[in-house]
Amino acid sequence: MNTVFWVGLVLGGLLSIPLSIAANLWTDRVRDYLDKRRNMSLSKRKSKEMRKYLFARALMEDNPGAKILLEIDISNATRNQILAVLFLGFAALSLLTYIAVPTVQVYAEHFKLFTLTAIIASAFCHSLCMVSFREQQQIQRRIRRFSDYEKSIRAKWGDDAIEEFLATQNEDKPRL
């Protein structure tokens, strides 16, 4: 027999078994669960976008609380970058000490471990810094093009989405 026939038979068998199992599992309960998950995910995404919009709007309106939060984020990013440079310096110093001083080669495993730990800590701090700087860039872009950003939010979530979100936020706050 032809090898194409056998390859087709094997592939058909391999594909038909998982597909028949999936078809039997696709019940009303599973569909309802997936619909609920989709709605919760959409609601969470909308809430997150609305919070970003309100933060950008607060910065546009010179809200002191929003400015303080932005300055805290900037200082955290700067601190993480400084720590990344320091850890990289410690790694370089450890490596140079290991190479230059022959008497410390007895502790080679300790130097390698310290160097590796410092490099990993440096990479971690640097990645935190880059994530924070990226978020700050996005905030600056939203502020620079605020009218376009607001139009896109209204187009994506509806004209009254911002007001609805604010109303639900006010309902959730405890009244004193």
SULZI-V198701 format. One record per residue. N is the residue number from 0. RES is the residue in three letters. PSI is psi in whole degrees, 0 to 359 (none if undefined). Layout:
[[N	RES	PSI] [N	RES	PSI]]
This chain:
[[0	MET	162] [1	ASN	142] [2	THR	332] [3	VAL	321] [4	PHE	312] [5	TRP	322] [6	VAL	317] [7	GLY	321] [8	LEU	315] [9	VAL	314] [10	LEU	320] [11	GLY	318] [12	GLY	318] [13	LEU	326] [14	LEU	327] [15	SER	326] [16	ILE	307] [17	PRO	325] [18	LEU	323] [19	SER	324] [20	ILE	315] [21	ALA	322] [22	ALA	324] [23	ASN	332] [24	LEU	345] [25	TRP	78] [26	THR	177] [27	ASP	322] [28	ARG	317] [29	VAL	316] [30	ARG	318] [31	ASP	318] [32	TYR	315] [33	LEU	324] [34	ASP	318] [35	LYS	317] [36	ARG	319] [37	ARG	317] [38	ASN	321] [39	MET	319] [40	SER	318] [41	LEU	319] [42	SER	320] [43	LYS	318] [44	ARG	318] [45	LYS	316] [46	SER	319] [47	LYS	317] [48	GLU	322] [49	MET	321] [50	ARG	320] [51	LYS	319] [52	TYR	314] [53	LEU	326] [54	PHE	316] [55	ALA	320] [56	ARG	321] [57	ALA	322] [58	LEU	323] [59	MET	327] [60	GLU	9] [61	ASP	43] [62	ASN	123] [63	PRO	327] [64	GLY	319] [65	ALA	321] [66	LYS	322] [67	ILE	316] [68	LEU	320] [69	LEU	318] [70	GLU	324] [71	ILE	316] [72	ASP	319] [73	ILE	317] [74	SER	324] [75	ASN	319] [76	ALA	318] [77	THR	318] [78	ARG	319] [79	ASN	323] [80	GLN	320] [81	ILE	317] [82	LEU	322] [83	ALA	317] [84	VAL	319] [85	LEU	315] [86	PHE	322] [87	LEU	322] [88	GLY	318] [89	PHE	320] [90	ALA	317] [91	ALA	318] [92	LEU	318] [93	SER	317] [94	LEU	316] [95	LEU	321] [96	THR	317] [97	TYR	321] [98	ILE	318] [99	ALA	327] [100	VAL	110] [101	PRO	335] [102	THR	339] [103	VAL	358] [104	GLN	351] [105	VAL	327] [106	TYR	40] [107	ALA	318] [108	GLU	322] [109	HIS	318] [110	PHE	319] [111	LYS	317] [112	LEU	316] [113	PHE	317] [114	THR	314] [115	LEU	317] [116	THR	318] [117	ALA	322] [118	ILE	318] [119	ILE	318] [120	ALA	321] [121	SER	315] [122	ALA	321] [123	PHE	312] [124	CYS	321] [125	HIS	321] [126	SER	321] [127	LEU	319] [128	CYS	316] [129	MET	322] [130	VAL	316] [131	SER	317] [132	PHE	323] [133	ARG	317] [134	GLU	321] [135	GLN	323] [136	GLN	318] [137	GLN	321] [138	ILE	316] [139	GLN	320] [140	ARG	319] [141	ARG	320] [142	ILE	317] [143	ARG	322] [144	ARG	48] [145	PHE	319] [146	SER	318] [147	ASP	321] [148	TYR	317] [149	GLU	320] [150	LYS	321] [151	SER	323] [152	ILE	315] [153	ARG	324] [154	ALA	322] [155	LYS	316] [156	TRP	357] [157	GLY	157] [158	ASP	326] [159	ASP	15] [160	ALA	321] [161	ILE	315] [162	GLU	320] [163	GLU	317] [164	PHE	317] [165	LEU	322] [166	ALA	318] [167	THR	327] [168	GLN	321] [169	ASN	328] [170	GLU	326] [171	ASP	338] [172	LYS	137] [173	PRO	140] [174	ARG	133] [175	LEU	none]]
